[in-house]
Amino acid sequence: MITQGIVYKIKGGMAHIKCARPESCDHCENSAICSKKETELRAYDGIGVSVGDLVEIETREDARSMLVISYIFLVPVAIIFLTYLLFELYKYLAFLGLLLFLAYICGLKYMDKNFDPQVKIVRIIEKKTEDHFISEKEV
């Protein structure tokens, strides 16, 4: 998917970009729940962007992304069922469910730090200067 956004921070070779919600979000079943007007992405800065630049970015879905999504949504359900089964066996075994939940939270923290989605800056649409924006046509 290709979208546009404005660079608001650069840190460690990564550009942090604010993007408007894509049009595909309008047809999403959860769009009424998700009230975000914009999303924030991290992208590799391979072309030398600066803060305030309007850029075009490309996101690619890969197997790792699907694995992370599965972990986020399926593991809590499995923990709930396993905790119920442990409770049925012996009610004090249900406390193992709490330990599983804490391990799940630690896994989420690990993934947040170590998982980088495949987001890449394709081109700079408008480069911000001190006076005004320089469009791609002027460059």
DSSP file (Angstrom, degrees, kcal/mol; ACC not computed):
  #  RESIDUE AA STRUCTURE BP1 BP2  ACC     N-H-->O    O-->H-N    N-H-->O    O-->H-N    TCO  KAPPA ALPHA  PHI   PSI    X-CA   Y-CA   Z-CA
    1    1 A M              0   0    0      0, 0.0    58,-2.8     0, 0.0     2,-0.5   0.000 360.0 360.0 360.0 135.7    0.0    0.0    0.0
    2    2 A I  E     +A   58   0A   0     56,-0.2     2,-0.3    54,-0.0    56,-0.2  -0.925 360.0 157.4-110.7 132.0    1.3    3.4   -0.9
    3    3 A T  E     -A   57   0A   0     54,-2.5    54,-3.2    -2,-0.5     2,-0.3  -0.890  32.2-119.0-143.4 172.8    0.3    6.5    1.2
    4    4 A Q  E     +A   56   0A   0     -2,-0.3    16,-0.6    52,-0.2     2,-0.3  -0.864  33.4 156.8-118.5 152.6    1.6   10.0    2.0
    5    5 A G  E     -AB  55  19A   0     50,-2.2    50,-3.0    -2,-0.3     2,-0.5  -0.977  37.6-105.2-162.9 172.2    2.6   11.5    5.3
    6    6 A I  E     -AB  54  18A   0     12,-2.3    12,-2.5    -2,-0.3     2,-0.4  -0.920  31.9-124.3-111.9 130.5    4.6   14.2    7.0
    7    7 A V  E     + B   0  17A   0     46,-2.4    45,-2.9    -2,-0.5    10,-0.2  -0.577  33.4 169.2 -72.9 125.9    7.8   13.5    8.8
    8    8 A Y  E     +     0   0A   0      8,-2.7     2,-0.3    -2,-0.4     9,-0.2   0.544  63.4  13.8-115.0 -11.9    7.6   14.7   12.4
    9    9 A K  E     - B   0  16A   0      7,-1.3     7,-3.5    41,-0.1     2,-0.4  -0.966  53.9-157.1-161.2 145.3   10.8   13.1   13.9
   10   10 A I  E     + B   0  15A   0     -2,-0.3     2,-0.4     5,-0.2     5,-0.2  -0.994  23.9 162.6-126.3 126.3   14.0   11.4   12.8
   11   11 A K  E >   - B   0  14A   0      3,-2.7     3,-1.4    -2,-0.4    -2,-0.0  -0.954  63.1 -13.6-148.2 122.8   15.7    9.1   15.2
   12   12 A G  T 3  S-     0   0    0     -2,-0.4     3,-0.1     1,-0.3    -1,-0.1   0.849 126.0 -49.7  60.1  40.2   18.3    6.4   14.6
   13   13 A G  T 3  S+     0   0    0      1,-0.2    32,-2.3    31,-0.1     2,-0.4   0.517 117.1 110.9  78.7   3.7   17.9    6.2   10.9
   14   14 A M  E <   -BC  11  44A   0     -3,-1.4    -3,-2.7    30,-0.2     2,-0.5  -0.933  58.4-146.3-114.1 135.4   14.2    5.9   11.2
   15   15 A A  E     -BC  10  43A   0     28,-3.3    28,-2.6    -2,-0.4     2,-0.6  -0.861   9.6-145.5 -98.2 130.5   11.7    8.6   10.1
   16   16 A H  E     -BC   9  42A   0     -7,-3.5    -8,-2.7    -2,-0.5    -7,-1.3  -0.866  24.9-170.4 -96.5 124.2    8.5    8.9   12.2
   17   17 A I  E     -BC   7  41A   0     24,-3.1    24,-2.8    -2,-0.6     2,-0.5  -0.934  20.8-146.5-125.6 136.2    5.7    9.9    9.9
   18   18 A K  E     -BC   6  40A   0    -12,-2.5   -12,-2.3    -2,-0.4     2,-0.3  -0.899  26.3-177.1-100.1 127.2    2.1   11.0   10.5
   19   19 A C  E     -BC   5  39A   0     20,-3.0    20,-2.7    -2,-0.5   -14,-0.2  -0.907  28.6-111.7-124.0 149.5   -0.3    9.8    7.8
   20   20 A A  E     - C   0  38A   0    -16,-0.6    18,-0.2    -2,-0.3   -16,-0.1  -0.455  53.3 -85.7 -70.4 152.7   -4.0   10.4    7.2
   21   21 A R        -     0   0    0     16,-1.8    -1,-0.1    -2,-0.1     5,-0.1  -0.380  52.5-111.8 -59.2 134.8   -6.1    7.3    7.7
   22   22 A P    >   -     0   0    0      0, 0.0     3,-1.6     0, 0.0     4,-0.4  -0.263  20.5-113.8 -67.2 158.3   -6.2    5.3    4.4
   23   23 A E  G >  S+     0   0    0      1,-0.3     3,-1.4     2,-0.2     4,-0.5   0.791 113.6  69.4 -62.2 -27.6   -9.4    5.1    2.4
   24   24 A S  G >  S+     0   0    0      1,-0.3     3,-0.7     2,-0.2    -1,-0.3   0.751  87.8  66.5 -64.3 -21.3   -9.5    1.4    3.1
   25   25 A C  G X  S+     0   0    0     -3,-1.6     3,-1.1     1,-0.2    -1,-0.3   0.782  87.7  67.9 -69.0 -25.7  -10.3    2.2    6.8
   26   26 A D  G <  S+     0   0    0     -3,-1.4    -1,-0.2    -4,-0.4    -2,-0.2   0.818 103.8  42.8 -64.1 -29.3  -13.6    3.7    5.7
   27   27 A H  G <  S+     0   0    0     -3,-0.7    -1,-0.3    -4,-0.5    -2,-0.2   0.408  89.4 116.4 -96.6   1.0  -14.9    0.2    4.8
   28   28 A C    X   -     0   0    0     -3,-1.1     3,-1.2    -4,-0.2     4,-0.2  -0.431  68.5-133.2 -72.3 143.8  -13.4   -1.5    7.9
   29   29 A E  T 3  S+     0   0    0      1,-0.2     3,-0.4     2,-0.1     4,-0.1   0.784 106.6  49.3 -65.1 -27.5  -15.9   -3.1   10.3
   30   30 A N  T >> S+     0   0    0      1,-0.2     4,-2.7     2,-0.1     3,-0.6   0.278  76.3 104.8 -96.5  10.3  -14.0   -1.5   13.2
   31   31 A S  T <4 S+     0   0    0     -3,-1.2    -1,-0.2     1,-0.3    -2,-0.1   0.813  77.9  55.8 -64.8 -28.5  -13.9    2.1   11.8
   32   32 A A  T 34 S+     0   0    0     -3,-0.4    -1,-0.3    -4,-0.2    -2,-0.1   0.843 112.7  42.1 -70.1 -31.9  -16.6    3.2   14.2
   33   33 A I  T <4 S+     0   0    0     -3,-0.6     2,-0.9    -4,-0.1    -2,-0.2   0.899 105.1  67.8 -78.9 -43.5  -14.6    2.0   17.2
   34   34 A C     <  +     0   0    0     -4,-2.7    -1,-0.1     1,-0.1    -4,-0.0  -0.686  60.1 176.0 -82.3 106.7  -11.2    3.3   15.9
   35   35 A S        +     0   0    0     -2,-0.9     2,-0.2    -3,-0.0    -1,-0.1   0.217  29.5 132.7 -99.5  16.1  -11.6    7.1   16.0
   36   36 A K        -     0   0    0      1,-0.2     3,-0.1    -5,-0.0   -15,-0.1  -0.482  39.5-165.8 -70.0 132.8   -8.0    7.9   14.9
   37   37 A K  S    S+     0   0    0     -2,-0.2   -16,-1.8     1,-0.2     2,-0.3   0.732  75.6  19.4 -85.8 -26.0   -7.9   10.6   12.3
   38   38 A E  E     -C   20   0A   0    -18,-0.2     2,-0.3   -17,-0.0   -18,-0.2  -0.964  68.8-141.0-142.9 158.8   -4.2    9.8   11.5
   39   39 A T  E     -C   19   0A   0    -20,-2.7   -20,-3.0    -2,-0.3     2,-0.5  -0.812  13.8-134.0-116.9 159.9   -1.8    7.0   12.0
   40   40 A E  E     -C   18   0A   0     -2,-0.3     2,-0.3   -22,-0.2   -22,-0.2  -0.961  24.8-178.4-117.4 131.7    1.9    7.1   12.9
   41   41 A L  E     -C   17   0A   0    -24,-2.8   -24,-3.1    -2,-0.5     2,-0.5  -0.896  21.8-140.3-125.9 154.5    4.5    5.0   11.1
   42   42 A R  E     +C   16   0A   0     -2,-0.3     2,-0.3   -26,-0.2   -26,-0.2  -0.969  28.2 178.7-111.2 130.9    8.2    4.4   11.4
   43   43 A A  E     -C   15   0A   0    -28,-2.6   -28,-3.3    -2,-0.5     2,-0.3  -0.962  35.0-102.1-133.2 149.9   10.0    4.0    8.1
   44   44 A Y  E     -Cd  14 120A   0     75,-1.6     2,-1.1    -2,-0.3    77,-1.1  -0.523  31.3-139.0 -68.2 131.8   13.6    3.5    7.1
   45   45 A D        +     0   0    0    -32,-2.3    -1,-0.1    -2,-0.3    75,-0.0  -0.761  44.0 148.1 -95.9  91.3   15.2    6.8    5.9
   46   46 A G        +     0   0    0     -2,-1.1    -1,-0.2    75,-0.2   -32,-0.0   0.493  69.0  48.8-100.1  -5.8   17.2    5.8    2.9
   47   47 A I  S    S-     0   0    0     -3,-0.2    -1,-0.1    76,-0.0    77,-0.1   0.376 111.9-103.2-118.9   3.6   16.9    9.0    0.9
   48   48 A G        +     0   0    0      1,-0.1     2,-0.1     0, 0.0    -2,-0.1   0.974  49.2 179.8  78.6  57.7   17.7   11.7    3.5
   49   49 A V        -     0   0    0      4,-0.0     2,-0.3    78,-0.0    -1,-0.1  -0.432  11.3-150.6 -83.3 163.9   14.4   13.3    4.6
   50   50 A S    >   -     0   0    0     -2,-0.1     3,-1.9   -43,-0.0   -43,-0.3  -0.887  35.0 -73.3-130.8 165.4   14.1   16.0    7.1
   51   51 A V  T 3  S+     0   0    0     -2,-0.3   -43,-0.2     1,-0.3     3,-0.1  -0.329 118.2  26.2 -60.6 132.2   11.4   17.0    9.6
   52   52 A G  T 3  S+     0   0    0    -45,-2.9    -1,-0.3     1,-0.3     2,-0.1   0.264  86.8 136.0  98.5  -9.7    8.4   18.6    7.9
   53   53 A D    <   -     0   0    0     -3,-1.9   -46,-2.4    75,-0.1     2,-0.6  -0.449  53.8-132.4 -72.2 142.4    8.9   16.9    4.5
   54   54 A L  E     +AE   6 126A   0     72,-2.6    71,-2.4   -48,-0.2    72,-1.8  -0.871  38.2 179.5 -92.1 120.0    5.9   15.4    2.8
   55   55 A V  E     -AE   5 124A   0    -50,-3.0   -50,-2.2    -2,-0.6     2,-0.5  -0.819  31.1-129.2-125.3 159.5    6.8   11.9    1.7
   56   56 A E  E     -AE   4 123A   0     67,-2.8    66,-2.7    -2,-0.3    67,-1.2  -0.939  31.6-169.8-106.1 128.4    5.3    9.0   -0.1
   57   57 A I  E     -AE   3 121A   0    -54,-3.2   -54,-2.5    -2,-0.5     2,-0.5  -0.885  13.4-149.5-123.1 152.2    5.7    5.7    1.8
   58   58 A E  E     -AE   2 120A   0     62,-2.8    62,-2.3    -2,-0.3     2,-0.4  -0.975   8.4-164.2-121.3 129.5    5.1    2.1    0.8
   59   59 A T  E     - E   0 119A   0    -58,-2.8     2,-0.4    -2,-0.5    60,-0.2  -0.938   5.5-164.2-113.2 136.5    4.1   -0.6    3.3
   60   60 A R  E     - E   0 118A   0     58,-2.0    58,-0.6    -2,-0.4     2,-0.4  -0.955  14.1-136.1-120.3 137.7    4.4   -4.3    2.5
   61   61 A E        +     0   0    0     -2,-0.4     2,-0.3    56,-0.1    -2,-0.0  -0.754  32.0 170.2 -89.3 137.2    2.7   -7.1    4.3
   62   62 A D     >  -     0   0    0     -2,-0.4     4,-1.6     1,-0.0     3,-0.2  -0.786  49.8 -89.0-136.0-179.1    4.9  -10.1    5.0
   63   63 A A  H  > S+     0   0    0     -2,-0.3     4,-2.0     1,-0.2     5,-0.1   0.843 122.2  57.3 -64.4 -34.7    4.7  -13.3    7.0
   64   64 A R  H  > S+     0   0    0      1,-0.2     4,-2.3     2,-0.2    -1,-0.2   0.892 103.7  53.3 -65.0 -37.6    6.2  -11.7   10.1
   65   65 A S  H  > S+     0   0    0     -3,-0.2     4,-2.3     1,-0.2    -1,-0.2   0.917 109.3  48.1 -61.9 -42.9    3.4   -9.2   10.1
   66   66 A M  H  X S+     0   0    0     -4,-1.6     4,-2.4     1,-0.2    -1,-0.2   0.859 109.5  53.7 -66.7 -34.4    0.8  -11.9   10.0
   67   67 A L  H  X S+     0   0    0     -4,-2.0     4,-2.3     2,-0.2    -2,-0.2   0.913 109.6  47.6 -64.8 -42.6    2.6  -13.7   12.8
   68   68 A V  H  X S+     0   0    0     -4,-2.3     4,-2.5     2,-0.2    -2,-0.2   0.913 111.9  49.7 -65.0 -43.2    2.5  -10.6   15.0
   69   69 A I  H  X S+     0   0    0     -4,-2.3     4,-2.0     1,-0.2     5,-0.3   0.911 111.0  49.9 -63.2 -41.5   -1.2  -10.1   14.3
   70   70 A S  H  X>S+     0   0    0     -4,-2.4     4,-3.0     1,-0.2     5,-0.7   0.914 110.7  50.0 -62.1 -42.3   -1.9  -13.7   15.2
   71   71 A Y  H  X5S+     0   0    0     -4,-2.3     4,-0.9     1,-0.2    -2,-0.2   0.922 110.5  50.1 -61.3 -44.1    0.1  -13.4   18.4
   72   72 A I  H  <5S+     0   0    0     -4,-2.5    -1,-0.2     1,-0.2    -2,-0.2   0.889 124.6  25.7 -63.9 -40.0   -1.8  -10.2   19.4
   73   73 A F  H  X5S+     0   0    0     -4,-2.0     4,-0.6    -5,-0.2    -2,-0.2   0.819 125.0  40.6 -98.3 -33.3   -5.3  -11.7   18.8
   74   74 A L  H  X5S+     0   0    0     -4,-3.0     4,-2.2    -5,-0.3    -3,-0.2   0.851 103.5  61.7 -89.8 -34.9   -5.1  -15.4   19.2
   75   75 A V  H  X<S+     0   0    0     -4,-0.9     4,-2.5    -5,-0.7     5,-0.2   0.903 101.7  52.5 -62.9 -42.2   -2.8  -15.9   22.2
   76   76 A P  H  > S+     0   0    0      0, 0.0     4,-2.2     0, 0.0    -1,-0.2   0.900 109.8  50.1 -60.8 -36.6   -5.1  -14.0   24.7
   77   77 A V  H  X S+     0   0    0     -4,-0.6     4,-2.3     2,-0.2    -2,-0.2   0.926 111.1  48.7 -64.9 -43.1   -8.0  -16.3   23.6
   78   78 A A  H  X S+     0   0    0     -4,-2.2     4,-2.6     1,-0.2     5,-0.2   0.892 110.0  52.2 -62.6 -39.3   -5.8  -19.4   24.2
   79   79 A I  H  X S+     0   0    0     -4,-2.5     4,-2.5     2,-0.2    -1,-0.2   0.904 108.5  51.0 -63.9 -41.0   -4.8  -18.1   27.6
   80   80 A I  H  X S+     0   0    0     -4,-2.2     4,-2.1     2,-0.2    -2,-0.2   0.943 113.4  44.0 -62.1 -48.0   -8.4  -17.6   28.6
   81   81 A F  H  X S+     0   0    0     -4,-2.3     4,-2.4     1,-0.2    -2,-0.2   0.908 114.4  49.4 -64.8 -41.4   -9.4  -21.1   27.6
   82   82 A L  H  X S+     0   0    0     -4,-2.6     4,-2.5     1,-0.2    -1,-0.2   0.899 110.0  51.1 -65.1 -39.8   -6.3  -22.6   29.2
   83   83 A T  H  X S+     0   0    0     -4,-2.5     4,-2.2     2,-0.2    -1,-0.2   0.898 110.0  50.4 -63.4 -40.3   -7.0  -20.7   32.4
   84   84 A Y  H  X S+     0   0    0     -4,-2.1     4,-2.2     2,-0.2    -2,-0.2   0.925 110.7  48.8 -63.4 -43.8  -10.5  -22.0   32.4
   85   85 A L  H  X S+     0   0    0     -4,-2.4     4,-1.7     1,-0.2    -2,-0.2   0.904 111.5  49.4 -63.3 -40.6   -9.4  -25.6   31.9
   86   86 A L  H  X S+     0   0    0     -4,-2.5     4,-2.6     1,-0.2     7,-0.4   0.879 109.7  52.5 -64.4 -37.3   -6.8  -25.2   34.7
   87   87 A F  H  < S+     0   0    0     -4,-2.2    -2,-0.2     1,-0.2    -1,-0.2   0.885 107.5  51.6 -65.1 -38.9   -9.5  -23.8   37.0
   88   88 A E  H  < S+     0   0    0     -4,-2.2    -1,-0.2     1,-0.2    -2,-0.2   0.859 112.0  47.1 -66.8 -34.6  -11.8  -26.8   36.2
   89   89 A L  H  < S-     0   0    0     -4,-1.7     2,-0.3     1,-0.3    -2,-0.2   0.965 140.8 -17.5 -69.7 -52.7   -9.0  -29.2   37.1
   90   90 A Y    ><  -     0   0    0     -4,-2.6     3,-2.2    -5,-0.1     4,-0.5  -0.881  63.4-134.9-158.4 120.3   -8.0  -27.5   40.3
   91   91 A K  G >  S+     0   0    0     -2,-0.3     3,-0.9     1,-0.3     4,-0.2   0.745 102.8  56.7 -59.3 -26.8   -9.0  -23.9   41.1
   92   92 A Y  G >  S+     0   0    0      1,-0.2     3,-1.2     2,-0.2    -1,-0.3   0.698  93.2  69.4 -78.1 -16.2   -5.6  -22.8   42.4
   93   93 A L  G X  S+     0   0    0     -3,-2.2     3,-2.0    -7,-0.4     4,-0.4   0.689  79.4  80.2 -69.2 -16.8   -4.0  -23.9   39.1
   94   94 A A  G X> S+     0   0    0     -3,-0.9     3,-1.4    -4,-0.5     4,-0.6   0.738  75.1  73.7 -62.8 -21.8   -5.8  -20.9   37.5
   95   95 A F  H <> S+     0   0    0     -3,-1.2     4,-1.4     1,-0.3     3,-0.4   0.743  82.5  69.3 -65.0 -20.3   -3.1  -18.7   38.9
   96   96 A L  H <> S+     0   0    0     -3,-2.0     4,-2.4     1,-0.2    -1,-0.3   0.819  89.5  63.4 -63.9 -28.6   -0.9  -20.1   36.2
   97   97 A G  H <> S+     0   0    0     -3,-1.4     4,-2.3    -4,-0.4    -1,-0.2   0.862  98.7  53.6 -61.7 -35.6   -3.1  -18.2   33.8
   98   98 A L  H  X S+     0   0    0     -4,-0.6     4,-2.2    -3,-0.4    -1,-0.2   0.901 108.4  49.0 -65.0 -40.6   -1.9  -15.0   35.4
   99   99 A L  H  X S+     0   0    0     -4,-1.4     4,-2.2     2,-0.2    -2,-0.2   0.894 110.5  50.8 -64.9 -39.7    1.7  -16.1   34.8
  100  100 A L  H  X S+     0   0    0     -4,-2.4     4,-2.1     2,-0.2    -2,-0.2   0.895 109.4  51.2 -63.6 -39.3    0.8  -16.8   31.1
  101  101 A F  H  X S+     0   0    0     -4,-2.3     4,-2.2     2,-0.2    -2,-0.2   0.907 109.3  49.6 -64.5 -41.7   -0.8  -13.4   30.8
  102  102 A L  H  X S+     0   0    0     -4,-2.2     4,-2.2     1,-0.2    -2,-0.2   0.884 110.4  50.8 -64.3 -38.0    2.3  -11.7   32.2
  103  103 A A  H  X S+     0   0    0     -4,-2.2     4,-2.1     2,-0.2    -1,-0.2   0.880 108.5  52.9 -65.0 -37.3    4.5  -13.7   29.7
  104  104 A Y  H  X S+     0   0    0     -4,-2.1     4,-2.1     2,-0.2    -2,-0.2   0.919 108.3  49.5 -62.1 -44.6    2.1  -12.5   27.0
  105  105 A I  H  X S+     0   0    0     -4,-2.2     4,-2.2     1,-0.2    -2,-0.2   0.909 110.1  50.9 -62.5 -42.4    2.6   -8.9   28.0
  106  106 A C  H  X S+     0   0    0     -4,-2.2     4,-2.3     1,-0.2    -1,-0.2   0.892 108.8  52.5 -61.9 -38.7    6.4   -9.4   28.0
  107  107 A G  H  X S+     0   0    0     -4,-2.1     4,-2.4     2,-0.2    -2,-0.2   0.881 107.7  51.5 -63.4 -38.7    6.1  -10.8   24.5
  108  108 A L  H  X S+     0   0    0     -4,-2.1     4,-2.3     2,-0.2    -2,-0.2   0.914 109.9  49.0 -63.9 -42.8    4.2   -7.8   23.4
  109  109 A K  H  X S+     0   0    0     -4,-2.2     4,-1.8     2,-0.2    -2,-0.2   0.913 111.2  50.5 -62.5 -42.0    6.9   -5.5   24.8
  110  110 A Y  H  X S+     0   0    0     -4,-2.3     4,-2.3     1,-0.2     5,-0.2   0.925 111.7  47.1 -61.6 -45.8    9.6   -7.5   23.0
  111  111 A M  H  X S+     0   0    0     -4,-2.4     4,-2.5     1,-0.2    -1,-0.2   0.868 108.0  56.2 -65.5 -36.1    7.8   -7.4   19.7
  112  112 A D  H  < S+     0   0    0     -4,-2.3    -1,-0.2     1,-0.2    -2,-0.2   0.891 114.5  39.2 -63.5 -38.3    7.2   -3.6   20.0
  113  113 A K  H  < S+     0   0    0     -4,-1.8    -2,-0.2    -5,-0.2    -1,-0.2   0.855 127.2  31.7 -78.1 -35.4   10.9   -3.1   20.4
  114  114 A N  H  < S+     0   0    0     -4,-2.3     2,-0.6    -5,-0.2    -2,-0.2   0.595  95.2  88.8-105.6 -13.2   12.2   -5.6   17.9
  115  115 A F     <  -     0   0    0     -4,-2.5    -1,-0.0    -5,-0.2    -4,-0.0  -0.786  48.7-177.5 -94.0 120.8    9.6   -5.8   15.2
  116  116 A D        -     0   0    0     -2,-0.6    -3,-0.0     2,-0.0    -4,-0.0  -0.961  21.8-136.1-113.9 115.2   10.0   -3.3   12.3
  117  117 A P        -     0   0    0      0, 0.0     2,-2.2     0, 0.0   -56,-0.1  -0.269  32.6 -97.6 -65.1 158.6    7.3   -3.4    9.7
  118  118 A Q  E     + E   0  60A   0    -58,-0.6   -58,-2.0   -75,-0.1     2,-0.5  -0.517  68.0 149.4 -79.7  77.5    8.4   -3.3    6.1
  119  119 A V  E     + E   0  59A   0     -2,-2.2   -75,-1.6   -60,-0.2     2,-0.4  -0.949  19.1 178.4-114.9 131.3    7.8    0.4    5.6
  120  120 A K  E     -dE  44  58A   0    -62,-2.3   -62,-2.8    -2,-0.5     2,-0.6  -0.992  31.4-122.5-137.4 139.3   10.0    2.3    3.2
  121  121 A I  E     - E   0  57A   0    -77,-1.1   -64,-0.3    -2,-0.4   -75,-0.2  -0.719  25.5-174.8 -80.4 121.4   10.1    5.9    2.0
  122  122 A V  E     -     0   0A   0    -66,-2.7     2,-0.3    -2,-0.6    -1,-0.2   0.912  58.9 -24.1 -84.5 -47.7    9.7    5.9   -1.8
  123  123 A R  E     - E   0  56A   0    -67,-1.2   -67,-2.8     0, 0.0     2,-0.6  -0.989  58.0-105.6-160.9 162.5   10.1    9.6   -2.6
  124  124 A I  E     - E   0  55A   0     -2,-0.3   -69,-0.3   -69,-0.2     3,-0.2  -0.864  26.9-176.0 -94.8 122.4    9.9   13.1   -1.2
  125  125 A I  E    S+     0   0A   0    -71,-2.4    11,-1.4    -2,-0.6     2,-0.4   0.924  75.5   9.8 -84.2 -49.9    6.9   14.9   -2.6
  126  126 A E  E     -FE 135  54A   0    -72,-1.8   -72,-2.6     9,-0.2     2,-0.5  -0.992  69.9-150.9-133.8 126.6    7.5   18.3   -1.0
  127  127 A K  E     -F  134   0A   0      7,-2.6     7,-2.8    -2,-0.4     2,-0.4  -0.839  20.4-130.8 -96.8 127.3   10.8   19.2    0.8
  128  128 A K  E     +F  133   0A   0     -2,-0.5     2,-0.2     5,-0.2     5,-0.2  -0.638  28.1 178.8 -81.8 128.6   10.3   21.8    3.5
  129  129 A T        -     0   0    0      3,-2.0     0, 0.0    -2,-0.4     0, 0.0  -0.586  46.8 -95.2-111.2-178.1   12.7   24.8    3.5
  130  130 A E  S    S+     0   0    0     -2,-0.2     3,-0.1     1,-0.1    -2,-0.0   0.852 122.1  33.6 -69.3 -32.1   12.8   27.7    5.9
  131  131 A D  S    S-     0   0    0      1,-0.3     2,-0.3     0, 0.0    -1,-0.1   0.919 127.8 -32.3 -88.8 -49.9   10.6   29.8    3.6
  132  132 A H  S    S-     0   0    0     -5,-0.1    -3,-2.0     0, 0.0     2,-0.3  -0.893  71.2 -69.9-158.0-179.3    8.3   27.4    1.8
  133  133 A F  E     -F  128   0A   0     -2,-0.3     2,-0.6    -5,-0.2    -5,-0.2  -0.683  34.2-146.9 -86.3 140.6    7.8   24.0    0.5
  134  134 A I  E     -F  127   0A   0     -7,-2.8    -7,-2.6    -2,-0.3     5,-0.0  -0.943  21.1-143.2-105.0 116.5    9.7   22.9   -2.7
  135  135 A S  E >>  -F  126   0A   0     -2,-0.6     4,-1.1    -9,-0.2     3,-0.7  -0.260  24.7-105.9 -76.9 168.1    7.6   20.5   -4.7
  136  136 A E  T 34 S+     0   0    0    -11,-1.4     3,-0.2     1,-0.2    -1,-0.1   0.804 119.5  59.7 -63.0 -29.3    9.0   17.6   -6.5
  137  137 A K  T 34 S+     0   0    0      1,-0.2    -1,-0.2   -12,-0.2   -11,-0.1   0.824 103.7  50.2 -68.6 -31.7    8.4   19.4   -9.8
  138  138 A E  T <4        0   0    0     -3,-0.7    -1,-0.2     1,-0.2    -2,-0.2   0.765 360.0 360.0 -78.0 -24.6   10.7   22.3   -8.8
  139  139 A V     <        0   0    0     -4,-1.1    -1,-0.2    -3,-0.2    -2,-0.2   0.467 360.0 360.0 -75.1 360.0   13.6   20.0   -7.8
